[in-house]
Amino acid sequence: MGLSCPADLVAARLFAIAHCKDPGARHSMRNLLLNSFLLLALAGPASAADPVLWYSHPAQRWGDALPIGNGRLGGMVYGGVAQEHIQLNEDTIWNGEKRDRLNPAALKALPEVRRLLFAGKPREAEALEERTMMGIPNRQPPYQPLGDLNIAFTGHDNPTGYRRELNLATGVVRVTYRIGDTACTREVFSSAPDQVLVVHMTCDKPGLLSFHASLSRSQDGTITVAPPDRIILEGEAIAHTDFWITPNLTGDKLKAEKDQLEFRGVKFRAELRAISEGGHVAATASDVAVSNADAVTLLVVAATNYRGGDPAVDCAQYLSGAMKPYAVLKAAHLKDHETLFRRTDLELTPPSGDSSRDMFPIDERLARVREGKDDPGLAALYFQFGRYLLMGSSRPGTMAANLQGIWNESMAPPWDSKYTTNINIEMNYWPAEVGNLPETTGPFFDLVKANLASGRRTAKEMYGARGFVFHHNLDAWQDTAPVDYAYCGIWPMGGAWMALHFWEHYQFGLDRTFLQNEAYPVMKEASQFLLDYLVDDAKGHRVTNPSYSPENSYRMADGTIGRQTVGASMDYEMIYTLFHATMSAAQILGVDPAYRAQLEDTLRRIPDLKVGKLGQLQEWSEDYDEPTPGMSHVSHLFALFPSDEITLRGTPVLAAAARISLERREQNGGGKSGWPSAWYANLWARLEDGDHAYQHIQNLLATSSESLLNANRRFFQIDANFGGTSAIAEMLLQSHSGVIALLPALPSAWPDGRFRGLRARGDVTVDLTWKDRHAVVATLMPGTAGEFQLRPPHGQRITRIQVAGRTVPITESDGVWRVRLEPNHPYTVSF
């Protein structure tokens, strides 16, 4: 086995010093030993229990590499021995530039589109939308990779004792192996405090590190050498190909599609610097060569002109700030990373109590899951991995996490790795609040605010409406015009959905200043757009037209297949949720009574949700048949999750109909993998069916790549990882509708376990331990005083709540216990 911790390294170096007869070598070893003691101090006493992904071989493909990230600068670490490969990303490297894509014919065509849809002619309406309402051009540019760091080692052949691991709690990838009797260690992390990606390499014998390190990019990049120890990569994000180019096109049709590619983009720069202890460093014609070093630290920095800065100046500042001893860089990284990550723990014990499966590498554990075996510990790792990914791709001041977070290897990634607003960007942030990472939501809110001016113009010029509108995709350039195709592009509900995340953030943290200055203004504008967008249907209702239920189609009585429609159920669910949230926010702030009344009056005219002929929740205003009943989206179940318009106890008839809709999707092949399985798991958790939810967690694991990323298919989307993390939390703790529910959807496969640090709405942190599927003890830590309602696990009662040894008064009604809690005191709940 290789050296697996700093203590092993210290012991090995002490042994080497004791047996070395060369005075010069002994001096070098003593210097290495001092650095080893620093690293030992940084290891931390809790490392043995940390959640770790580990493997006995290097990654063979991108989806199996291990991700690191500081919110802005990311890497995928392959862990090769003779050849290390780290694929690099910087979150502002986008093709394109700001442009005006609004179709000037849109507003004039809107009345005719509405007339056609009211007349039951969706195909004609879609054709008119395609000609008059879609953006010009109808595509948005892609997010692209920065490049690659490659390290070619001399003499590192025939390794033994190989181990590659990612410690989620520390955010450090470690690769250890032996070459003969020499133990080699490599550590890689992306530091948020110092804005640098760090690679640190050591061997337990002096002078044994020799390698060539280089930066490269597959297109539109140039390499220059800056002696004595730097390599510089510069370039521009240009789109030469496109994921959406229609296959087999020729001639004018192919030219028309390729003409939509952007031959301009963000200009970027990356710098690699090698710092050695002992040995020699030299910049060659295309790389940095290190020979006979005792230890080496590689620093990678990157910057762009996206926000108007000079990439060369910014890189110089980053590099200057990172010129510190490795132990200092690592200490700053650990303090920053662990402060966020260690807020929350989750342990899930196997039913048999057999933890031996934890001893297997992740790829072998995934293989067992694919065989139908249970592995609760792997589900707990998956939960923490989602939190880790959110920390790595969304930090204050960075871009929001896109379709791939920040990790992307392709110049033409699937769906351009943009911000898709009809489920994906929202799912990315589902675990942020309950997972105790509220800081990560800042970039999401920044994305909304950055697009407000464009969204207001789009609302006015396309729909003649106040407020702002987002369609189903956003990019880095504040572009809110519709993209792709009319049937899916004319969906003006993205802004409403994203506005609701502001309300969620307030509900969890109860920050009145945030509500007043950030949330309410956005929610009010989103609701203003919808007030103006709604039209009369001549039956006394206010309806949405045009409308769309992402990404489904329906069959009319005459056999016509339509997608655009009047009044998809999801629209009304979103309007109901947003209007009520806006009214609540206004009431809390004591503002806009007339506007509240207008929202309330409009809600009375919104059509009710309906139950269809099969007992299902209707997806459209008419009870249409579905050509693809097993399609992935379940847009009409928005009211069940993430909203709480439908609940088991508040609206039992609609909850039963939602269950039938979900079962029909599954029976016809829906929700087998990826983000659909994640959404289904959250929905089953809200229906308090833990075993059903668990099957979708198993689906997510079974279809994951070795690294647990949702990258085991032809493309990678990170939303499944985030949605799965959210679902696991929902199975253990729910707090919608004013009630904190403990273990509401606990599956039989998780009979014993504990969690610490999950957050509930109302500014409460919750810890809980359970055994044999029964809660043993819970702890509530409120940040704000107030009256709280608690629902214990099924079949249990709350017997006592204490603080500082004192029992506090509680009352019970209909299985819900009420208690007043004061801030910043732990309350113990007994069952």
C-alpha positions in Angstrom: 0.0 0.0 0.0 1.1 3.6 -0.6 1.4 6.2 2.2 -2.2 7.2 3.0 -1.6 10.1 5.5 1.0 12.6 6.6 1.8 10.5 9.6 2.9 7.7 7.3 5.1 10.2 5.4 6.7 11.5 8.6 7.5 7.9 9.8 9.0 7.0 6.4 11.2 10.1 6.4 12.4 9.5 10.0 13.4 6.0 8.9 15.2 7.3 5.8 17.2 9.9 7.8 18.3 7.3 10.3 19.7 5.0 7.6 21.2 7.7 5.3 25.0 8.0 5.3 25.3 11.0 2.9 25.4 14.3 4.9 24.0 16.4 2.1 21.1 14.0 1.6 20.5 13.9 5.3 20.3 17.8 5.3 17.7 17.7 2.5 15.7 15.0 4.3 15.6 17.2 7.4 14.1 20.0 5.4 11.5 17.7 4.0 10.8 16.4 7.5 10.0 19.9 8.8 7.5 20.3 6.0 6.0 16.9 6.8 5.4 17.9 10.4 3.5 21.0 9.1 1.4 18.7 7.0 0.8 16.4 9.9 -0.5 19.3 11.9 -3.0 20.1 9.1 -4.3 16.6 8.9 -6.8 17.1 11.7 -8.1 14.6 14.2 -11.4 13.9 12.4 -9.9 12.7 9.1 -10.5 9.0 9.9 -14.3 9.6 9.8 -14.4 11.9 6.8 -16.5 11.0 3.8 -14.0 9.8 1.2 -14.3 8.6 -2.4 -11.4 6.3 -3.1 -10.2 4.0 -6.0 -7.4 1.6 -6.6 -6.7 2.8 -10.2 -6.5 6.1 -12.1 -9.5 7.5 -14.0 -9.7 6.2 -17.5 -12.2 8.8 -18.8 -13.3 12.3 -17.9 -16.5 11.3 -16.1 -14.5 9.1 -13.7 -12.0 11.8 -12.8 -12.4 13.6 -9.4 -13.7 17.2 -9.4 -12.1 20.0 -7.4 -13.3 23.6 -7.4 -13.3 26.9 -5.5 -16.5 28.2 -7.2 -14.5 29.8 -10.0 -11.5 27.6 -10.9 -12.2 23.9 -11.3 -10.3 20.8 -12.2 -11.0 17.1 -13.0 -8.1 15.1 -11.6 -7.4 11.8 -13.4 -4.7 10.6 -11.0 -2.4 8.9 -13.5 1.0 7.8 -12.4 3.4 8.2 -15.3 1.0 10.7 -16.8 -1.2 13.0 -14.7 -4.0 14.8 -16.4 -6.0 17.6 -14.8 -8.7 19.1 -17.0 -9.2 22.8 -16.2 -12.2 25.2 -16.1 -12.7 28.9 -15.3 -16.3 29.9 -14.8 -16.4 32.9 -17.1 -15.0 31.3 -20.2 -18.0 31.7 -22.4 -18.3 32.1 -26.1 -20.2 35.0 -27.5 -20.9 38.6 -26.4 -23.8 40.8 -25.5 -26.3 41.1 -28.3 -29.9 41.9 -29.1 -31.8 38.9 -30.3 -35.4 40.1 -29.7 -37.6 39.5 -32.6 -39.3 42.9 -33.6 -42.4 41.1 -34.9 -43.2 39.3 -31.6 -45.6 41.8 -29.9 -47.5 42.3 -33.1 -47.9 38.5 -33.7 -48.9 37.8 -30.1 -52.7 38.4 -30.5 -52.8 36.0 -33.5 -50.8 33.3 -31.6 -53.3 33.6 -28.8 -56.3 33.4 -31.1 -55.0 30.3 -32.8 -54.4 28.6 -29.4 -57.8 29.5 -28.1 -59.2 28.0 -31.4 -57.4 24.7 -30.8 -54.8 25.1 -33.5 -51.5 24.6 -31.7 -49.5 23.6 -34.8 -50.4 26.8 -36.6 -49.6 28.8 -33.5 -46.2 27.2 -33.1 -45.4 27.8 -36.8 -46.3 31.5 -36.3 -44.2 31.7 -33.1 -41.3 30.2 -35.0 -41.4 32.9 -37.6 -42.2 35.9 -35.4 -41.4 35.4 -31.8 -38.2 33.4 -31.6 -34.9 35.2 -31.0 -32.7 36.1 -33.9 -30.6 34.0 -34.1 -32.4 31.3 -32.1 -29.3 30.0 -30.3 -27.1 31.1 -27.4 -23.4 30.5 -27.1 -21.7 27.8 -25.0 -19.6 27.7 -21.9 -16.1 26.3 -22.7 -13.2 24.7 -20.9 -10.0 26.5 -20.0 -7.6 23.7 -21.0 -5.5 20.9 -19.6 -2.6 20.5 -17.3 -0.5 17.5 -18.1 2.4 16.1 -16.0 4.7 13.5 -17.6 6.9 11.8 -14.9 10.3 10.2 -15.4 10.8 6.8 -13.8 7.3 6.5 -12.4 6.5 3.1 -14.0 5.2 -0.1 -12.6 3.6 1.4 -9.5 2.3 -0.7 -6.6 -0.1 0.1 -3.7 -1.9 2.7 -5.8 -4.8 4.7 -4.2 -6.7 7.7 -5.5 -9.1 9.5 -3.2 -11.1 12.7 -2.7 -11.8 13.7 0.8 -15.0 15.6 0.7 -14.5 17.2 4.0 -11.1 18.7 3.2 -11.6 19.2 -0.6 -8.3 17.6 -1.3 -7.6 14.9 -3.9 -4.7 12.6 -2.9 -2.9 10.1 -5.1 -0.4 7.7 -3.4 1.7 4.8 -4.8 5.1 3.2 -4.6 7.8 3.0 -7.2 10.0 0.2 -5.9 10.7 1.1 -2.3 9.9 4.8 -2.8 6.5 6.2 -1.6 5.1 9.0 -3.7 2.2 11.4 -2.7 0.3 13.9 -4.8 -2.2 16.4 -3.4 -4.5 18.6 -5.5 -7.0 21.2 -4.4 -8.5 24.5 -5.7 -8.2 27.2 -3.0 -10.9 29.8 -2.6 -8.9 32.1 -0.3 -5.9 32.2 -2.7 -7.8 31.7 -6.0 -5.2 29.1 -7.2 -5.3 25.5 -8.1 -2.5 23.7 -6.3 -0.7 20.4 -7.1 1.9 19.3 -4.5 4.1 16.3 -5.1 6.5 14.5 -2.7 8.4 11.3 -2.4 9.9 9.9 0.8 13.4 9.9 -0.6 15.1 13.0 -1.8 15.8 13.9 -5.5 13.3 11.5 -7.0 10.8 13.9 -8.6 11.5 14.6 -12.3 8.8 15.5 -14.8 7.6 17.9 -17.6 4.5 19.9 -16.9 2.5 21.7 -19.6 -0.7 23.6 -20.3 -2.7 23.0 -23.5 -6.0 23.7 -25.1 -7.5 21.8 -28.1 -8.4 25.0 -29.9 -8.0 28.8 -29.9 -5.1 28.9 -27.4 -1.4 29.7 -27.6 1.4 28.7 -25.3 4.3 30.9 -24.4 7.2 30.2 -22.0 8.2 32.7 -19.2 11.6 31.5 -17.9 12.6 30.3 -15.5 9.6 28.5 -14.2 6.3 29.6 -15.9 4.1 28.5 -18.8 1.4 30.9 -20.1 -1.8 29.8 -22.0 -3.8 32.6 -23.7 -6.8 32.4 -25.9 -10.4 33.3 -26.8 -13.6 31.2 -26.4 -14.6 30.6 -30.0 -17.4 28.3 -31.1 -16.6 26.2 -34.1 -19.1 23.5 -33.6 -22.4 23.3 -31.9 -24.2 20.6 -29.9 -27.5 21.6 -31.6 -26.3 21.5 -35.3 -28.8 19.2 -37.0 -27.2 16.0 -38.1 -26.7 15.3 -41.9 -27.4 18.9 -43.0 -25.8 20.1 -46.2 -25.7 23.3 -48.3 -27.7 26.4 -47.3 -29.4 24.7 -44.4 -26.1 23.7 -42.8 -24.7 27.2 -43.5 -27.7 28.8 -41.9 -27.2 26.9 -38.7 -23.4 27.4 -38.6 -23.9 31.1 -39.2 -25.4 31.2 -35.7 -22.1 30.3 -34.1 -20.3 33.1 -32.4 -16.8 33.8 -33.6 -16.1 36.0 -30.6 -15.8 35.2 -27.0 -14.2 35.8 -23.6 -10.4 36.3 -23.7 -8.6 34.3 -21.1 -5.2 33.6 -19.6 -3.8 30.8 -17.4 -0.4 30.6 -15.9 1.5 27.6 -14.5 4.4 28.0 -12.1 6.6 25.3 -10.7 8.2 25.7 -7.2 10.7 23.0 -6.2 12.4 22.0 -3.0 15.8 20.9 -4.2 16.5 19.9 -7.8 16.3 22.1 -10.8 13.4 23.9 -12.6 13.7 25.1 -16.2 11.2 26.4 -18.8 11.7 24.6 -22.1 10.2 25.4 -25.5 6.7 24.3 -24.5 6.7 23.2 -20.8 8.3 23.4 -17.4 10.9 20.7 -16.7 11.7 19.7 -13.1 14.6 17.4 -12.4 15.7 15.6 -9.2 13.5 17.6 -6.8 12.6 16.5 -3.3 9.2 18.1 -3.5 7.4 20.3 -6.0 4.3 22.6 -5.9 2.6 23.6 -9.1 0.4 26.7 -9.0 -2.2 27.3 -11.7 -4.0 30.6 -11.9 -6.5 31.9 -14.5 -8.4 35.0 -15.4 -10.5 36.5 -18.2 -11.8 39.8 -19.5 -15.4 38.9 -18.8 -15.9 41.6 -16.2 -13.6 44.0 -18.0 -10.3 43.2 -16.3 -6.9 42.5 -17.8 -6.3 38.8 -17.6 -2.5 39.3 -17.4 -2.7 41.7 -14.5 -5.2 39.5 -12.7 -3.1 36.4 -13.1 0.0 38.2 -11.9 -1.9 39.3 -8.8 -3.2 35.7 -8.1 0.2 34.2 -8.6 1.9 36.8 -6.4 -0.7 36.2 -3.6 -0.2 32.4 -3.9 3.6 32.5 -3.4 3.5 31.0 0.1 4.8 27.8 1.6 2.6 24.8 0.6 1.6 24.2 4.2 0.3 27.8 4.4 -1.7 27.5 1.2 -3.2 24.2 2.4 -4.1 25.6 5.8 -6.0 28.5 4.3 -7.8 26.1 2.0 -8.8 23.7 4.8 -10.0 26.5 7.0 -12.3 27.9 4.3 -13.5 24.5 3.0 -14.1 22.8 6.3 -15.9 25.8 7.8 -18.7 25.2 5.2 -18.6 21.5 4.7 -18.4 20.3 8.3 -21.7 22.0 9.3 -23.6 18.9 8.2 -23.0 15.2 8.8 -24.9 12.1 7.7 -24.4 8.5 8.7 -26.6 5.7 7.3 -25.9 2.3 8.8 -26.6 -0.9 6.8 -29.5 -3.0 8.0 -27.2 -5.8 9.1 -24.8 -3.5 10.8 -22.2 -4.8 8.4 -20.0 -1.9 7.5 -17.5 -4.1 5.5 -18.8 -2.7 2.2 -17.3 0.7 3.3 -13.9 -0.9 2.8 -14.4 -1.4 -0.9 -13.5 1.3 -3.5 -16.4 3.4 -4.9 -16.4 1.6 -8.3 -16.9 -1.8 -6.7 -19.6 -0.4 -4.4 -21.4 1.0 -7.4 -21.2 -2.4 -9.2 -22.9 -4.0 -6.2 -25.7 -1.4 -6.3 -26.2 -2.2 -10.0 -26.7 -5.8 -8.9 -29.5 -4.7 -6.7 -27.6 -4.6 -3.3 -28.2 -1.9 -0.7 -25.4 0.4 0.4 -26.7 3.1 2.8 -23.2 4.4 3.3 -22.9 5.1 -0.4 -26.1 7.1 -0.3 -24.7 9.1 2.5 -21.6 9.8 0.5 -23.8 10.8 -2.5 -25.5 13.3 -0.2 -22.3 14.9 0.9 -20.8 14.8 -2.6 -23.7 17.0 -3.8 -22.9 19.5 -1.0 -19.3 19.3 -2.0 -20.1 20.0 -5.7 -22.2 23.0 -4.8 -19.4 24.5 -2.7 -17.1 23.8 -5.6 -19.2 25.5 -8.3 -21.0 28.3 -6.6 -19.3 30.7 -4.1 -20.0 34.4 -3.4 -18.9 36.5 -6.4 -18.7 33.6 -8.9 -20.9 32.7 -11.7 -24.0 30.5 -10.9 -23.6 26.7 -11.2 -24.5 25.9 -14.8 -25.7 22.6 -16.4 -22.3 21.1 -15.5 -21.5 23.2 -12.4 -18.2 24.5 -13.6 -16.7 21.2 -14.8 -16.8 20.9 -18.6 -14.4 19.2 -21.0 -16.1 20.1 -24.3 -15.9 23.1 -26.6 -19.5 22.3 -27.7 -21.0 20.8 -24.5 -24.6 19.4 -24.4 -27.1 22.2 -24.3 -24.2 24.5 -24.3 -23.8 24.1 -20.5 -26.0 27.1 -20.1 -28.6 28.0 -17.4 -31.8 26.1 -18.2 -34.6 27.5 -16.2 -37.4 24.9 -16.7 -36.0 22.7 -14.0 -32.2 22.4 -14.2 -30.8 25.7 -12.7 -33.4 25.5 -10.0 -32.6 21.9 -9.1 -28.9 22.9 -8.8 -29.8 24.9 -5.8 -32.4 22.7 -4.1 -29.9 21.4 -1.6 -28.4 24.8 -0.7 -30.8 25.8 2.1 -31.6 22.4 3.7 -28.0 21.3 3.3 -26.7 24.3 5.3 -24.9 26.0 2.5 -26.9 29.3 2.1 -23.8 31.2 1.0 -23.8 29.2 -2.2 -27.1 30.8 -3.3 -25.5 34.2 -3.9 -24.4 33.5 -7.5 -28.0 32.3 -8.3 -29.4 35.6 -7.0 -26.7 37.5 -8.9 -27.7 35.7 -12.1 -31.3 36.8 -11.7 -30.4 40.4 -10.9 -28.0 40.6 -13.8 -30.8 39.6 -16.2 -33.5 41.9 -14.8 -32.9 44.8 -17.2 -32.9 42.5 -20.2 -35.9 40.6 -18.8 -37.8 43.9 -18.4 -37.2 44.9 -22.0 -38.2 41.4 -23.2 -41.4 41.5 -21.2 -42.3 44.9 -22.7 -41.3 44.3 -26.3 -42.5 40.7 -26.7 -45.6 40.8 -24.4 -46.4 44.4 -23.7 -46.1 43.6 -20.0 -44.5 45.1 -16.9 -42.0 43.3 -14.7 -39.5 40.9 -16.2 -39.6 37.6 -18.0 -37.1 34.8 -18.5 -37.6 32.1 -21.1 -36.2 28.6 -20.7 -32.5 29.4 -21.1 -30.1 32.1 -19.8 -26.4 32.5 -20.7 -23.5 34.6 -19.5 -24.6 37.6 -21.6 -27.9 38.7 -20.0 -29.9 37.4 -22.9 -33.6 36.7 -22.1 -35.0 36.2 -25.6 -36.4 32.8 -26.4 -34.0 30.1 -27.9 -34.0 26.8 -29.7 -37.5 26.1 -31.0 -40.9 27.8 -30.6 -42.7 24.9 -29.0 -40.2 24.9 -26.0 -38.8 28.4 -26.3 -42.0 30.3 -25.8 -42.2 29.5 -22.1 -42.3 32.7 -20.1 -42.2 31.2 -16.6 -38.5 31.0 -15.9 -38.4 34.3 -14.0 -41.3 33.3 -11.8 -39.6 30.0 -10.8 -36.3 31.7 -10.1 -37.9 34.4 -8.1 -39.3 31.8 -5.7 -35.8 30.9 -4.7 -35.5 34.3 -3.1 -38.6 33.5 -1.0 -37.1 30.1 0.0 -33.9 31.8 1.1 -35.9 34.1 3.3 -38.0 31.3 4.7 -34.9 29.4 5.8 -33.0 32.3 7.2 -35.7 34.9 8.2 -33.4 37.7 7.1 -35.7 40.7 6.9 -33.1 42.9 5.3 -32.7 40.3 2.5 -36.5 40.1 2.1 -36.8 43.9 1.8 -33.9 44.7 -0.4 -33.4 41.6 -2.5 -36.3 39.2 -2.4 -39.5 41.3 -2.5 -38.5 43.6 -5.3 -37.7 40.6 -7.6 -40.9 38.7 -6.5 -43.0 41.7 -7.1 -41.7 42.3 -10.6 -42.0 38.6 -11.5 -45.7 38.7 -10.3 -46.3 42.0 -12.2 -45.3 40.3 -15.4 -47.8 37.5 -14.8 -50.6 39.9 -13.9 -50.1 41.5 -17.3 -49.5 38.2 -19.2 -52.8 36.6 -18.1 -55.7 37.0 -20.4 -59.5 36.4 -20.2 -60.7 33.1 -21.6 -64.4 34.3 -22.0 -65.3 31.8 -19.2 -64.5 34.0 -16.3 -61.0 32.9 -15.9 -57.6 34.5 -16.3 -55.4 32.1 -18.2 -51.9 31.9 -19.6 -51.6 32.0 -23.4 -49.3 30.9 -24.9 -48.5 28.2 -22.5 -46.3 25.1 -22.4 -45.8 22.1 -20.0 -42.0 21.4 -20.3 -41.1 19.3 -22.2 -44.3 17.3 -22.9 -46.8 17.1 -25.8 -50.5 16.2 -25.9 -52.8 14.5 -28.4 -56.1 16.3 -29.2 -59.3 14.4 -30.1 -58.6 14.7 -33.8 -55.1 13.2 -33.4 -53.2 16.5 -33.6 -50.1 16.5 -31.5 -49.6 19.9 -29.8 -47.1 21.4 -27.3 -48.0 25.0 -27.1 -51.4 25.4 -25.4 -53.7 27.5 -23.2 -53.2 27.2 -19.4 -50.8 24.3 -18.7 -51.3 23.3 -15.0 -47.7 24.1 -14.1 -48.3 27.8 -14.9 -51.2 28.0 -12.5 -49.3 26.2 -9.8 -46.4 28.6 -10.2 -48.7 31.6 -10.2 -50.5 30.4 -7.1 -47.2 29.9 -5.3 -45.5 33.1 -6.4 -48.6 35.3 -5.8 -49.1 33.9 -2.3 -45.4 34.3 -1.5 -45.4 37.9 -2.8 -48.5 38.7 -0.7 -46.8 37.1 2.4 -43.6 39.1 1.8 -45.6 42.3 1.4 -47.5 41.7 4.6 -44.3 40.9 6.6 -42.8 44.2 5.3 -46.0 46.1 5.8 -46.1 47.5 2.2 -48.3 47.5 -0.9 -51.7 46.7 0.5 -53.4 47.6 -2.9 -51.0 45.4 -4.8 -51.7 42.5 -2.4 -55.4 42.9 -3.0 -54.8 42.9 -6.8 -52.9 39.6 -6.5 -55.6 38.1 -4.3 -58.4 39.1 -6.7 -56.5 37.6 -9.6 -56.0 34.3 -7.8 -59.7 33.9 -7.4 -59.9 33.8 -11.2 -57.1 31.4 -11.8 -58.5 28.0 -12.9 -58.4 25.2 -10.3 -56.2 22.1 -10.7 -58.2 19.2 -12.1 -58.2 15.4 -11.7 -58.3 13.6 -15.0 -60.2 10.5 -16.3 -57.4 8.2 -15.1 -57.4 9.7 -11.6 -54.2 11.6 -12.5 -53.5 15.3 -11.9 -54.2 16.9 -15.3 -51.2 18.4 -17.0 -53.3 20.7 -19.3 -56.6 22.5 -19.0 -58.1 19.7 -21.1 -57.8 16.1 -20.2 -55.7 15.2 -23.2 -54.0 11.9 -23.9 -50.2 11.8 -23.9 -48.2 10.5 -26.9 -45.2 9.8 -24.5 -46.6 9.0 -21.1 -43.2 7.9 -19.9 -41.4 11.2 -20.7 -39.0 12.5 -18.1 -40.5 15.9 -17.1 -43.2 16.0 -14.4 -43.8 19.7 -14.7 -47.4 19.5 -13.5 -46.2 18.1 -10.2 -44.4 21.4 -9.4 -47.2 22.0 -6.8 -46.1 18.9 -4.9 -42.4 19.7 -5.1 -40.6 22.1 -4.9 -43.8 24.0 -4.1 -46.2 23.0 -1.3 -49.5 23.8 -2.9 -50.3 20.1 -2.8 -49.7 18.2 0.5 -50.8 14.9 1.9 -52.9 16.4 4.7 -53.9 19.8 3.2 -55.1 18.6 -0.2 -55.4 14.8 0.0 -57.4 14.5 -3.3 -54.8 16.3 -5.3 -52.0 14.4 -3.5 -53.6 11.1 -4.6 -53.9 12.4 -8.1 -50.3 13.5 -8.1 -49.3 10.0 -7.0 -51.2 8.5 -9.9 -49.4 10.8 -12.3 -46.1 9.9 -10.9 -46.9 6.2 -11.0 -48.0 6.5 -14.6 -44.7 8.1 -15.6 -42.8 5.3 -13.9 -44.9 2.5 -15.4 -44.2 3.9 -18.9 -40.4 4.2 -18.4 -39.9 7.6 -16.9 -37.4 8.6 -14.1 -34.9 5.8 -14.7 -31.8 8.0 -14.3 -30.4 11.5 -14.2 -32.3 14.6 -13.0 -35.7 13.0 -13.7 -34.9 10.3 -11.1 -33.8 13.0 -8.7 -37.0 15.0 -9.1 -39.1 11.8 -8.7 -37.2 11.0 -5.5 -38.1 14.4 -4.1 -41.7 14.0 -5.1 -42.0 10.6 -3.5 -40.4 12.0 -0.3 -43.1 14.7 -0.3 -45.7 11.9 -0.6 -43.9 10.4 2.5 -43.2 7.1 0.6 -39.6 6.5 1.6 -39.2 3.2 -0.2 -40.3 4.7 -3.5 -38.0 7.6 -3.0 -35.2 5.2 -2.1 -35.5 3.3 -5.4 -34.8 6.5 -7.3 -31.7 7.1 -5.1 -30.6 3.7 -6.1 -31.3 4.6 -9.7 -29.0 7.6 -9.4 -26.2 5.6 -7.9 -26.6 2.8 -10.4 -26.3 5.2 -13.3 -23.5 7.3 -11.9 -19.9 7.3 -13.1 -17.1 6.0 -10.9 -16.8 9.5 -9.4 -20.5 9.6 -8.5 -21.1 12.3 -11.1 -24.2 12.0 -13.3 -21.7 11.4 -16.2 -22.2 7.7 -17.1 -24.1 8.4 -20.3 -23.1 10.2 -23.4 -23.1 13.6 -21.6 -22.8 15.1 -18.1 -25.4 17.1 -16.3 -24.8 18.0 -12.7 -28.4 18.7 -11.7 -29.0 15.0 -10.8 -26.3 15.2 -8.2 -27.9 18.2 -6.6 -31.4 16.9 -6.9 -30.4 13.6 -5.4 -28.8 15.4 -2.4 -32.0 17.4 -2.0 -34.1 14.2 -2.1 -32.1 12.5 0.6 -32.5 15.5 2.8 -36.3 15.6 2.1 -36.5 11.9 3.1 -35.0 12.8 6.5 -36.4 16.3 7.2 -39.2 18.5 5.8 -40.3 21.9 6.8 -42.8 23.2 4.3 -46.3 24.3 5.2 -45.2 25.5 8.6 -44.4 22.1 10.1 -41.0 20.6 10.8 -41.4 16.9 10.0 -38.8 14.5 11.3 -38.0 11.4 9.3 -41.1 11.8 7.1 -40.0 9.4 4.4 -37.4 7.1 6.0 -36.9 4.0 3.8 -36.7 0.5 5.2 -33.1 0.2 3.8 -32.0 2.9 6.3 -33.1 1.6 9.7 -30.3 3.2 11.7 -28.5 6.5 11.3 -28.0 10.0 12.3 -27.8 13.5 10.8 -26.4 16.7 12.1 -26.8 20.2 10.9 -29.7 20.1 8.4 -31.7 23.3 8.2 -35.4 23.8 8.4 -37.5 26.7 7.5 -37.9 29.2 10.3 -34.1 29.4 10.9 -33.7 26.1 12.8 -30.8 23.7 12.6 -31.8 20.1 13.3 -29.8 17.0 14.5 -31.4 13.6 14.9 -30.5 10.0 15.7 -32.7 7.0 14.9 -32.5 3.3 15.5 -34.8 0.5 14.1 -36.6 3.2 12.1 -37.5 5.1 15.3 -36.2 8.4 16.3 -34.1 8.2 19.5 -33.3 11.9 20.1 -33.4 15.2 18.2 -31.8 18.5 18.8 -33.2 21.8 17.6 -31.0 25.0 17.4 -33.2 28.0 16.5 -31.6 31.2 15.3 -34.7 33.2 15.8 -37.4 33.1 18.5 -40.8 31.8 17.6 -43.6 29.3 17.7 -42.7 26.1 16.0 -44.7 23.0 15.0 -43.1 19.5 15.0 -44.3 16.3 13.5 -42.5 13.2 14.8 -41.8 10.1 12.7 -44.7 7.9 11.8 -46.0 6.0 14.8 -44.1 8.0 17.4 -45.0 10.8 19.8 -42.9 13.6 21.3 -42.8 13.0 25.0 -40.6 16.0 26.2 -38.6 19.0 24.9 -35.9 20.3 27.2 -33.4 23.2 27.2 -30.6 23.5 29.7 -32.2 20.7 31.8 -35.6 22.5 31.9 -38.7 21.0 30.3 -40.6 23.5 28.2 -44.3 23.6 27.6 -45.6 21.7 24.6 -49.1 21.1 23.2 -50.3 18.5 20.7 -53.1 18.5 18.1 -53.6 16.1 15.2 -50.1 14.6 15.6 -48.4 18.0 15.5 -46.6 19.3 18.6 -46.3 23.1 19.2 -43.5 24.7 21.2 -42.0 28.1 21.6 -38.2 28.2 21.1 -35.8 31.0 22.0 -32.7 31.7 19.8 -29.3 30.2 20.1 -30.1 27.5 22.7 -30.1 23.8 21.9 -33.5 22.1 22.6 -33.5 18.3 23.1 -36.5 16.4 21.8 -37.4 13.1 23.3 -39.7 10.5 21.8 
